Amino acid sequence: MATNWLPELVSDELVALTRSLGEPAKDLVILAEGNVSQRLADGRIAIKTSGSYMARSDASQFVVVDVEPLVELMMAEDTTQAELTAMLDAGEHDGIRRRGSIETLVHAAVQSIQPTAFVAHTHPTAIVSLLASVHAATAFDEWVYSDEAVVIGKPLFVPYAEPGIQLGRLYLTKLREYFEANGELPSLVLLGNHGMVAIGGSAEAAEAITLMAVKGARVRLEALSVGGVRGLGGDTVSHYFEREDMAERRKALAGTN
């Protein structure tokens, strides 16, 4: 089986991150929205089950998934949503059907390109507001304040696709294009009319990227409400990534070099 229910492999760190991102006051998800994964030592990922609430997560609400079969499934042109659902099914345990999140492909795509400790997918209201607007594709083209540049770096925008196999295929394609052009994965992926994905080298980094992206969205929404956004400009920010102090700050906050 590509998906198994192995709660003994789920770390306290993964559960803590999932619960933290699920806190209602943070407005990152509601009900059973969102999912978080951690790469295991053997290359598999532990990911939240479909329909479970992030804020109430415990080790029993995760499954362990093999990455390669999911990538092969995404690459096959004739794969159906039903086949994906079957592959994510870990069976019934303790009277409950355990199935990986419908967005498991988003997490598997990241690991297929570059091993990454944590991936967090959320639907913050401020982010979705921008990504459901006419500014969606260009909203994050320019940084609007310095720490945003340091923590988030250069985001990737992915147009809307139906969650599941369709989004997985498009996301994998766009992620590969970004990696080929930049030599690294983005820290932040923006999903049109949907939400965001934070890709971090630690649980703290995944949460920092998420929270900074939300602040960036709120700043943009406020700026648009009073006439428009004035970004910092590429020239103003480019030297940040060459400064030793900024590199150290980025590593500390975002878990990247």
ZADO-1210 file (C-alpha; in nm, 4 decimals, padded with zeros to 6 digits):
<atoms>
<atom x="00.0000" y="00.0000" z="00.0000" code="MET" pos="1"/>
<atom x="00.1169" y="00.3522" z="-00.0793" code="ALA" pos="2"/>
<atom x="-00.0629" y="00.4884" z="00.2290" code="THR" pos="3"/>
<atom x="-00.0511" y="00.3434" z="00.5789" code="ASN" pos="4"/>
<atom x="-00.1782" y="00.4388" z="00.9219" code="TRP" pos="5"/>
<atom x="00.1321" y="00.4473" z="01.1423" code="LEU" pos="6"/>
<atom x="00.0718" y="00.6905" z="01.4305" code="PRO" pos="7"/>
<atom x="00.3922" y="00.5785" z="01.6007" code="GLU" pos="8"/>
<atom x="00.5872" y="00.7534" z="01.3221" code="LEU" pos="9"/>
<atom x="00.4121" y="01.0877" z="01.3702" code="VAL" pos="10"/>
<atom x="00.6304" y="01.3333" z="01.5595" code="SER" pos="11"/>
<atom x="00.5185" y="01.5613" z="01.8399" code="ASP" pos="12"/>
<atom x="00.6677" y="01.8462" z="01.6348" code="GLU" pos="13"/>
<atom x="00.4334" y="01.7772" z="01.3435" code="LEU" pos="14"/>
<atom x="00.1300" y="01.7587" z="01.5694" code="VAL" pos="15"/>
<atom x="00.2285" y="02.0814" z="01.7466" code="ALA" pos="16"/>
<atom x="00.2756" y="02.2695" z="01.4182" code="LEU" pos="17"/>
<atom x="-00.0562" y="02.1445" z="01.2850" code="THR" pos="18"/>
<atom x="-00.2403" y="02.2493" z="01.5988" code="ARG" pos="19"/>
<atom x="-00.0719" y="02.5881" z="01.6048" code="SER" pos="20"/>
<atom x="-00.1637" y="02.6656" z="01.2443" code="LEU" pos="21"/>
<atom x="-00.5157" y="02.5472" z="01.3147" code="GLY" pos="22"/>
<atom x="-00.5795" y="02.7858" z="01.6046" code="GLU" pos="23"/>
<atom x="-00.9021" y="02.9734" z="01.5181" code="PRO" pos="24"/>
<atom x="-00.7643" y="03.3105" z="01.6308" code="ALA" pos="25"/>
<atom x="-00.4943" y="03.2977" z="01.3622" code="LYS" pos="26"/>
<atom x="-00.7597" y="03.2733" z="01.0858" code="ASP" pos="27"/>
<atom x="-00.5457" y="03.0424" z="00.8723" code="LEU" pos="28"/>
<atom x="-00.8040" y="02.7641" z="00.8320" code="VAL" pos="29"/>
<atom x="-01.1592" y="02.6872" z="00.9351" code="ILE" pos="30"/>
<atom x="-01.3303" y="02.3537" z="01.0022" code="LEU" pos="31"/>
<atom x="-01.1277" y="02.0737" z="00.8381" code="ALA" pos="32"/>
<atom x="-00.9376" y="02.2991" z="00.5956" code="GLU" pos="33"/>
<atom x="-00.5624" y="02.2783" z="00.5548" code="GLY" pos="34"/>
<atom x="-00.2976" y="02.0106" z="00.5892" code="ASN" pos="35"/>
<atom x="00.0594" y="01.9780" z="00.7132" code="VAL" pos="36"/>
<atom x="00.3257" y="01.7187" z="00.6358" code="SER" pos="37"/>
<atom x="00.6699" y="01.6189" z="00.7586" code="GLN" pos="38"/>
<atom x="00.9333" y="01.4279" z="00.5639" code="ARG" pos="39"/>
<atom x="01.0388" y="01.1095" z="00.7415" code="LEU" pos="40"/>
<atom x="01.3918" y="00.9665" z="00.7459" code="ALA" pos="41"/>
<atom x="01.3044" y="00.7071" z="00.4810" code="ASP" pos="42"/>
<atom x="01.1645" y="00.9672" z="00.2376" code="GLY" pos="43"/>
<atom x="00.7977" y="00.9050" z="00.3073" code="ARG" pos="44"/>
<atom x="00.5763" y="01.1823" z="00.4401" code="ILE" pos="45"/>
<atom x="00.3395" y="01.1918" z="00.7356" code="ALA" pos="46"/>
<atom x="00.0350" y="01.4030" z="00.6461" code="ILE" pos="47"/>
<atom x="-00.2962" y="01.4962" z="00.8044" code="LYS" pos="48"/>
<atom x="-00.5953" y="01.2830" z="00.7199" code="THR" pos="49"/>
<atom x="-00.8857" y="01.4073" z="00.5126" code="SER" pos="50"/>
<atom x="-01.1676" y="01.5660" z="00.7111" code="GLY" pos="51"/>
<atom x="-00.9777" y="01.6074" z="01.0388" code="SER" pos="52"/>
<atom x="-00.9464" y="01.9418" z="01.2150" code="TYR" pos="53"/>
<atom x="-00.5961" y="02.0864" z="01.2370" code="MET" pos="54"/>
<atom x="-00.6618" y="02.2476" z="01.5737" code="ALA" pos="55"/>
<atom x="-00.7586" y="01.9113" z="01.7272" code="ARG" pos="56"/>
<atom x="-00.4883" y="01.6989" z="01.5668" code="SER" pos="57"/>
<atom x="-00.3134" y="01.4110" z="01.7357" code="ASP" pos="58"/>
<atom x="-00.0915" y="01.1353" z="01.5995" code="ALA" pos="59"/>
<atom x="-00.3919" y="00.9204" z="01.5062" code="SER" pos="60"/>
<atom x="-00.5049" y="01.1815" z="01.2523" code="GLN" pos="61"/>
<atom x="-00.2106" y="01.1386" z="01.0192" code="PHE" pos="62"/>
<atom x="-00.1165" y="00.8785" z="00.7607" code="VAL" pos="63"/>
<atom x="00.2224" y="00.7898" z="00.6137" code="VAL" pos="64"/>
<atom x="00.2465" y="00.8085" z="00.2349" code="VAL" pos="65"/>
<atom x="00.5048" y="00.6938" z="-00.0203" code="ASP" pos="66"/>
<atom x="00.6031" y="00.9827" z="-00.2476" code="VAL" pos="67"/>
<atom x="00.7100" y="00.8024" z="-00.5662" code="GLU" pos="68"/>
<atom x="00.3762" y="00.6293" z="-00.6430" code="PRO" pos="69"/>
<atom x="00.1971" y="00.9624" z="-00.6073" code="LEU" pos="70"/>
<atom x="00.4379" y="01.1325" z="-00.8469" code="VAL" pos="71"/>
<atom x="00.3904" y="00.8517" z="-01.0975" code="GLU" pos="72"/>
<atom x="00.0168" y="00.8938" z="-01.0601" code="LEU" pos="73"/>
<atom x="00.0441" y="01.2679" z="-01.1307" code="MET" pos="74"/>
<atom x="00.2583" y="01.2047" z="-01.4373" code="MET" pos="75"/>
<atom x="00.0153" y="00.9565" z="-01.5917" code="ALA" pos="76"/>
<atom x="-00.2237" y="01.1378" z="-01.8257" code="GLU" pos="77"/>
<atom x="-00.5138" y="00.8982" z="-01.7723" code="ASP" pos="78"/>
<atom x="-00.5169" y="00.8971" z="-01.3906" code="THR" pos="79"/>
<atom x="-00.8598" y="00.9611" z="-01.2399" code="THR" pos="80"/>
<atom x="-00.9599" y="01.1263" z="-00.9137" code="GLN" pos="81"/>
<atom x="-01.1013" y="00.7927" z="-00.8003" code="ALA" pos="82"/>
<atom x="-00.7594" y="00.6319" z="-00.8427" code="GLU" pos="83"/>
<atom x="-00.6004" y="00.9047" z="-00.6332" code="LEU" pos="84"/>
<atom x="-00.8617" y="00.8558" z="-00.3610" code="THR" pos="85"/>
<atom x="-00.7905" y="00.4827" z="-00.3577" code="ALA" pos="86"/>
<atom x="-00.4140" y="00.5380" z="-00.3347" code="MET" pos="87"/>
<atom x="-00.4554" y="00.7687" z="-00.0343" code="LEU" pos="88"/>
<atom x="-00.6713" y="00.5169" z="00.1535" code="ASP" pos="89"/>
<atom x="-00.4986" y="00.3585" z="00.4536" code="ALA" pos="90"/>
<atom x="-00.7999" y="00.1436" z="00.5410" code="GLY" pos="91"/>
<atom x="-01.0206" y="00.1367" z="00.8479" code="GLU" pos="92"/>
<atom x="-00.8583" y="00.1474" z="01.1905" code="HIS" pos="93"/>
<atom x="-01.0340" y="00.1741" z="01.5274" code="ASP" pos="94"/>
<atom x="-01.3582" y="00.1978" z="01.3350" code="GLY" pos="95"/>
<atom x="-01.2472" y="00.5052" z="01.1396" code="ILE" pos="96"/>
<atom x="-01.1537" y="00.5303" z="00.7707" code="ARG" pos="97"/>
<atom x="-00.8041" y="00.6811" z="00.7494" code="ARG" pos="98"/>
<atom x="-00.7323" y="00.8585" z="00.4202" code="ARG" pos="99"/>
<atom x="-00.4675" y="01.1126" z="00.3312" code="GLY" pos="100"/>
<atom x="-00.5703" y="01.4700" z="00.2553" code="SER" pos="101"/>
<atom x="-00.6940" y="01.5429" z="-00.0955" code="ILE" pos="102"/>
<atom x="-00.3986" y="01.7833" z="-00.1228" code="GLU" pos="103"/>
<atom x="-00.1352" y="01.5173" z="-00.0504" code="THR" pos="104"/>
<atom x="-00.0118" y="01.5626" z="-00.4085" code="LEU" pos="105"/>
<atom x="00.0929" y="01.9200" z="-00.3233" code="VAL" pos="106"/>
<atom x="00.3187" y="01.7814" z="-00.0513" code="HIS" pos="107"/>
<atom x="00.4506" y="01.4917" z="-00.2602" code="ALA" pos="108"/>
<atom x="00.5402" y="01.7291" z="-00.5449" code="ALA" pos="109"/>
<atom x="00.7690" y="01.9270" z="-00.3138" code="VAL" pos="110"/>
<atom x="00.9518" y="01.6155" z="-00.1932" code="GLN" pos="111"/>
<atom x="00.9958" y="01.4846" z="-00.5475" code="SER" pos="112"/>
<atom x="01.1989" y="01.7935" z="-00.6400" code="ILE" pos="113"/>
<atom x="01.3950" y="01.8664" z="-00.3238" code="GLN" pos="114"/>
<atom x="01.3739" y="01.6955" z="00.0178" code="PRO" pos="115"/>
<atom x="01.2087" y="01.9363" z="00.2614" code="THR" pos="116"/>
<atom x="01.1358" y="01.8973" z="00.6307" code="ALA" pos="117"/>
<atom x="00.7885" y="02.0544" z="00.6508" code="PHE" pos="118"/>
<atom x="00.5147" y="02.1637" z="00.4113" code="VAL" pos="119"/>
<atom x="00.2112" y="02.3551" z="00.5405" code="ALA" pos="120"/>
<atom x="-00.0978" y="02.4292" z="00.3306" code="HIS" pos="121"/>
<atom x="-00.3489" y="02.6788" z="00.4703" code="THR" pos="122"/>
<atom x="-00.6347" y="02.9033" z="00.3530" code="HIS" pos="123"/>
<atom x="-00.5876" y="03.2369" z="00.5349" code="PRO" pos="124"/>
<atom x="-00.8712" y="03.4812" z="00.4725" code="THR" pos="125"/>
<atom x="-00.6355" y="03.7669" z="00.3797" code="ALA" pos="126"/>
<atom x="-00.4426" y="03.5484" z="00.1347" code="ILE" pos="127"/>
<atom x="-00.7533" y="03.4043" z="-00.0281" code="VAL" pos="128"/>
<atom x="-00.9010" y="03.7546" z="-00.0544" code="SER" pos="129"/>
<atom x="-00.6079" y="03.8695" z="-00.2656" code="LEU" pos="130"/>
<atom x="-00.5954" y="03.5455" z="-00.4650" code="LEU" pos="131"/>
<atom x="-00.9647" y="03.5765" z="-00.5482" code="ALA" pos="132"/>
<atom x="-00.9161" y="03.9313" z="-00.6757" code="SER" pos="133"/>
<atom x="-00.8125" y="04.0778" z="-01.0100" code="VAL" pos="134"/>
<atom x="-00.4665" y="04.1254" z="-00.8565" code="HIS" pos="135"/>
<atom x="-00.4133" y="03.7542" z="-00.7835" code="ALA" pos="136"/>
<atom x="-00.1355" y="03.6799" z="-01.0325" code="ALA" pos="137"/>
<atom x="00.0630" y="03.9971" z="-00.9578" code="THR" pos="138"/>
<atom x="-00.0173" y="04.0735" z="-00.5933" code="ALA" pos="139"/>
<atom x="00.3182" y="03.9468" z="-00.4645" code="PHE" pos="140"/>
<atom x="00.5316" y="04.0538" z="-00.7612" code="ASP" pos="141"/>
<atom x="00.7021" y="04.3192" z="-00.5472" code="GLU" pos="142"/>
<atom x="00.7943" y="04.3113" z="-00.1799" code="TRP" pos="143"/>
<atom x="00.6229" y="04.5762" z="00.0287" code="VAL" pos="144"/>
<atom x="00.8444" y="04.5649" z="00.3390" code="TYR" pos="145"/>
<atom x="01.1926" y="04.4328" z="00.4173" code="SER" pos="146"/>
<atom x="01.1190" y="04.1365" z="00.6470" code="ASP" pos="147"/>
<atom x="00.8776" y="04.0016" z="00.3888" code="GLU" pos="148"/>
<atom x="01.1641" y="03.9773" z="00.1412" code="ALA" pos="149"/>
<atom x="01.3912" y="03.8152" z="00.3985" code="VAL" pos="150"/>
<atom x="01.1453" y="03.5504" z="00.5187" code="VAL" pos="151"/>
<atom x="00.9441" y="03.4762" z="00.2056" code="ILE" pos="152"/>
<atom x="01.1890" y="03.5396" z="-00.0763" code="GLY" pos="153"/>
<atom x="01.0439" y="03.5121" z="-00.4273" code="LYS" pos="154"/>
<atom x="00.6981" y="03.3480" z="-00.4205" code="PRO" pos="155"/>
<atom x="00.5470" y="03.1235" z="-00.6881" code="LEU" pos="156"/>
<atom x="00.1936" y="03.1846" z="-00.8171" code="PHE" pos="157"/>
<atom x="-00.0082" y="02.8867" z="-00.9439" code="VAL" pos="158"/>
<atom x="-00.3408" y="02.9582" z="-01.1177" code="PRO" pos="159"/>
<atom x="-00.6558" y="02.7893" z="-00.9903" code="TYR" pos="160"/>
<atom x="-00.7064" y="02.4208" z="-01.0594" code="ALA" pos="161"/>
<atom x="-00.9580" y="02.1819" z="-00.9075" code="GLU" pos="162"/>
<atom x="-00.8204" y="02.0349" z="-00.5832" code="PRO" pos="163"/>
<atom x="-00.6932" y="01.6820" z="-00.6278" code="GLY" pos="164"/>
<atom x="-00.5332" y="01.5357" z="-00.9382" code="ILE" pos="165"/>
<atom x="-00.5749" y="01.8495" z="-01.1513" code="GLN" pos="166"/>
<atom x="-00.4123" y="02.0807" z="-00.8993" code="LEU" pos="167"/>
<atom x="-00.1406" y="01.8246" z="-00.8288" code="GLY" pos="168"/>
<atom x="-00.0365" y="01.8088" z="-01.1946" code="ARG" pos="169"/>
<atom x="-00.0329" y="02.1861" z="-01.2442" code="LEU" pos="170"/>
<atom x="00.1436" y="02.2450" z="-00.9128" code="TYR" pos="171"/>
<atom x="00.4157" y="01.9916" z="-00.9957" code="LEU" pos="172"/>
<atom x="00.4731" y="02.1516" z="-01.3367" code="THR" pos="173"/>
<atom x="00.4969" y="02.5055" z="-01.1972" code="LYS" pos="174"/>
<atom x="00.7183" y="02.3943" z="-00.9096" code="LEU" pos="175"/>
<atom x="00.9621" y="02.2250" z="-01.1468" code="ARG" pos="176"/>
<atom x="00.9741" y="02.5355" z="-01.3667" code="GLU" pos="177"/>
<atom x="01.0513" y="02.7515" z="-01.0627" code="TYR" pos="178"/>
<atom x="01.3246" y="02.5147" z="-00.9455" code="PHE" pos="179"/>
<atom x="01.4871" y="02.5049" z="-01.2893" code="GLU" pos="180"/>
<atom x="01.4860" y="02.8851" z="-01.3100" code="ALA" pos="181"/>
<atom x="01.6008" y="02.9577" z="-00.9531" code="ASN" pos="182"/>
<atom x="01.7927" y="02.6508" z="-00.8374" code="GLY" pos="183"/>
<atom x="01.5803" y="02.6178" z="-00.5251" code="GLU" pos="184"/>
<atom x="01.2218" y="02.5712" z="-00.4169" code="LEU" pos="185"/>
<atom x="01.0086" y="02.8731" z="-00.3272" code="PRO" pos="186"/>
<atom x="00.9355" y="02.9289" z="00.0404" code="SER" pos="187"/>
<atom x="00.5855" y="03.0464" z="-00.0486" code="LEU" pos="188"/>
<atom x="00.3475" y="02.9161" z="-00.3143" code="VAL" pos="189"/>
<atom x="00.0267" y="03.1104" z="-00.3801" code="LEU" pos="190"/>
<atom x="-00.2657" y="02.9087" z="-00.5171" code="LEU" pos="191"/>
<atom x="-00.5160" y="03.1166" z="-00.7125" code="GLY" pos="192"/>
<atom x="-00.8648" y="03.1281" z="-00.5513" code="ASN" pos="193"/>
<atom x="-00.7458" y="02.8706" z="-00.3003" code="HIS" pos="194"/>
<atom x="-00.4744" y="02.9416" z="-00.0429" code="GLY" pos="195"/>
<atom x="-00.1019" y="02.9129" z="00.0209" code="MET" pos="196"/>
<atom x="00.1748" y="02.6602" z="00.0765" code="VAL" pos="197"/>
<atom x="00.4731" y="02.7240" z="00.3062" code="ALA" pos="198"/>
<atom x="00.7847" y="02.5144" z="00.2377" code="ILE" pos="199"/>
<atom x="01.0259" y="02.5186" z="00.5311" code="GLY" pos="200"/>
<atom x="01.3345" y="02.3502" z="00.6648" code="GLY" pos="201"/>
<atom x="01.1804" y="02.3331" z="01.0112" code="SER" pos="202"/>
<atom x="00.8421" y="02.3551" z="01.1780" code="ALA" pos="203"/>
<atom x="00.9280" y="02.7059" z="01.2985" code="GLU" pos="204"/>
<atom x="01.0182" y="02.8111" z="00.9444" code="ALA" pos="205"/>
<atom x="00.6928" y="02.6784" z="00.7986" code="ALA" pos="206"/>
<atom x="00.4944" y="02.8764" z="01.0541" code="GLU" pos="207"/>
<atom x="00.7065" y="03.1898" z="01.0104" code="ALA" pos="208"/>
<atom x="00.6569" y="03.1834" z="00.6338" code="ILE" pos="209"/>
<atom x="00.2824" y="03.1356" z="00.6783" code="THR" pos="210"/>
<atom x="00.2425" y="03.4213" z="00.9237" code="LEU" pos="211"/>
<atom x="00.4640" y="03.6588" z="00.7250" code="MET" pos="212"/>
<atom x="00.2676" y="03.5857" z="00.4069" code="ALA" pos="213"/>
<atom x="-00.0547" y="03.6664" z="00.5888" code="VAL" pos="214"/>
<atom x="00.0866" y="03.9952" z="00.7126" code="LYS" pos="215"/>
<atom x="00.1988" y="04.0739" z="00.3573" code="GLY" pos="216"/>
<atom x="-00.1512" y="04.0067" z="00.2286" code="ALA" pos="217"/>
<atom x="-00.3051" y="04.2313" z="00.4928" code="ARG" pos="218"/>
<atom x="-00.0622" y="04.5127" z="00.4101" code="VAL" pos="219"/>
<atom x="-00.1519" y="04.4865" z="00.0419" code="ARG" pos="220"/>
<atom x="-00.5256" y="04.4832" z="00.1108" code="LEU" pos="221"/>
<atom x="-00.4942" y="04.7943" z="00.3296" code="GLU" pos="222"/>
<atom x="-00.2775" y="04.9691" z="00.0706" code="ALA" pos="223"/>
<atom x="-00.5275" y="04.8881" z="-00.2049" code="LEU" pos="224"/>
<atom x="-00.8052" y="05.0342" z="00.0092" code="SER" pos="225"/>
<atom x="-00.6316" y="05.3744" z="00.0165" code="VAL" pos="226"/>
<atom x="-00.5317" y="05.4015" z="-00.3460" code="GLY" pos="227"/>
<atom x="-00.2865" y="05.1253" z="-00.4346" code="GLY" pos="228"/>
<atom x="00.0310" y="04.9373" z="-00.3470" code="VAL" pos="229"/>
<atom x="00.3765" y="05.0946" z="-00.3742" code="ARG" pos="230"/>
<atom x="00.6389" y="04.8192" z="-00.3536" code="GLY" pos="231"/>
<atom x="01.0014" y="04.8504" z="-00.2492" code="LEU" pos="232"/>
<atom x="01.1305" y="04.7767" z="-00.5973" code="GLY" pos="233"/>
<atom x="01.3785" y="04.5109" z="-00.7013" code="GLY" pos="234"/>
<atom x="01.6850" y="04.7326" z="-00.6742" code="ASP" pos="235"/>
<atom x="01.6020" y="04.8317" z="-00.3175" code="THR" pos="236"/>
<atom x="01.5750" y="04.4716" z="-00.2009" code="VAL" pos="237"/>
<atom x="01.8249" y="04.2807" z="-00.4156" code="SER" pos="238"/>
<atom x="02.1225" y="04.3621" z="-00.1947" code="HIS" pos="239"/>
<atom x="01.9432" y="04.2183" z="00.1102" code="TYR" pos="240"/>
<atom x="02.0292" y="03.8699" z="-00.0104" code="PHE" pos="241"/>
<atom x="02.3986" y="03.9575" z="-00.0322" code="GLU" pos="242"/>
<atom x="02.4302" y="04.1068" z="00.3158" code="ARG" pos="243"/>
<atom x="02.5668" y="03.8718" z="00.5807" code="GLU" pos="244"/>
<atom x="02.3317" y="03.9997" z="00.8505" code="ASP" pos="245"/>
<atom x="02.0285" y="03.9527" z="00.6249" code="MET" pos="246"/>
<atom x="02.1413" y="03.6024" z="00.5276" code="ALA" pos="247"/>
<atom x="02.1669" y="03.5121" z="00.8945" code="GLU" pos="248"/>
<atom x="01.8242" y="03.6635" z="00.9637" code="ARG" pos="249"/>
<atom x="01.6701" y="03.4732" z="00.6731" code="ARG" pos="250"/>
<atom x="01.8221" y="03.1475" z="00.7958" code="LYS" pos="251"/>
<atom x="01.6929" y="03.2074" z="01.1481" code="ALA" pos="252"/>
<atom x="01.3411" y="03.3110" z="01.0448" code="LEU" pos="253"/>
<atom x="01.2782" y="03.1041" z="00.7336" code="ALA" pos="254"/>
<atom x="01.5139" y="02.8117" z="00.7746" code="GLY" pos="255"/>
<atom x="01.6918" y="02.8841" z="00.4459" code="THR" pos="256"/>
<atom x="02.0351" y="02.9980" z="00.3378" code="ASN" pos="257"/>
</atoms>
